[in-house]
Amino acid sequence: MTGYSDRITIEPGKRGGQPCIRGMRITVYDVLDYLASGMSIREILDDFPYLAEEDIRACLAFAADRERRLMSLPAG
C-alpha cells in the first residue's frame, strides 16, 4: 500500500464510512475540497491545528491512488 495507510482510516460508523484522517471526523474529501477552493496547506493547518502536513499529503496520495485504480478498471 502507498504512504497513506497509517493516516487514512475508514470506519463504517464514522462520517458514513468515508475515508477520514487518523480516525478523526475530518474526511479526505474535506481536505481536498479546501485545497481545491484555494486554501494553502498552511491555511488548512492553521484552521485545523490537530492536523499535520503529513495528513494533507496522505489525502493527496489517497486521491491519486483512487484515481489510478479507477483508470485501470475495464470499460464497461
C-alpha positions in Angstrom: 0.0 0.0 0.0 1.1 3.6 -0.6 2.2 6.1 2.1 -1.3 6.9 3.4 -2.3 3.7 5.0 -1.2 4.8 8.5 -3.1 8.1 8.3 -6.3 7.4 6.4 -8.9 5.3 8.1 -12.3 4.1 7.2 -14.8 3.3 9.9 -18.4 2.3 9.0 -20.0 4.3 11.8 -18.0 7.5 11.3 -18.9 10.1 8.7 -20.9 7.4 6.8 -17.8 5.3 6.2 -15.9 8.0 4.3 -12.1 7.9 4.5 -11.0 10.1 7.4 -7.7 11.3 8.8 -6.4 9.3 11.7 -9.8 8.3 12.9 -10.9 11.9 13.4 -14.1 13.3 11.8 -12.4 15.3 9.1 -12.5 13.5 5.8 -10.1 13.2 2.9 -12.8 14.9 0.8 -13.0 17.8 3.3 -9.2 18.4 2.9 -9.3 18.0 -0.9 -12.2 20.5 -1.1 -10.3 23.1 1.0 -7.3 22.7 -1.4 -9.5 22.9 -4.4 -11.1 26.1 -3.1 -7.6 27.7 -3.0 -6.6 27.2 0.6 -2.9 26.6 1.1 -1.6 23.7 3.2 -0.5 26.3 5.8 -4.0 27.8 6.0 -5.6 24.4 6.5 -3.1 23.6 9.3 -3.8 27.0 10.9 -7.5 26.3 10.8 -7.2 22.7 12.0 -4.2 22.6 14.4 -4.7 18.9 15.1 -3.7 18.1 11.5 -0.1 17.7 10.3 1.3 18.4 6.9 1.7 14.6 6.5 -2.1 14.3 6.9 -2.6 16.6 3.9 -0.1 14.7 1.8 -1.8 11.5 2.8 -5.1 12.9 1.5 -3.4 13.7 -1.8 -1.8 10.3 -2.1 -5.1 8.6 -1.3 -6.9 10.6 -4.0 -4.1 9.8 -6.5 -4.3 6.1 -5.7 -8.1 6.1 -6.0 -7.9 7.8 -9.4 -5.2 5.4 -10.6 -7.4 2.5 -9.6 -10.5 4.0 -11.4 -8.4 4.5 -14.6 -7.3 0.8 -14.5 -10.9 -0.6 -14.4 -12.0 -2.1 -17.6 -14.5 0.0 -19.6 -17.9 -1.5 -19.2 
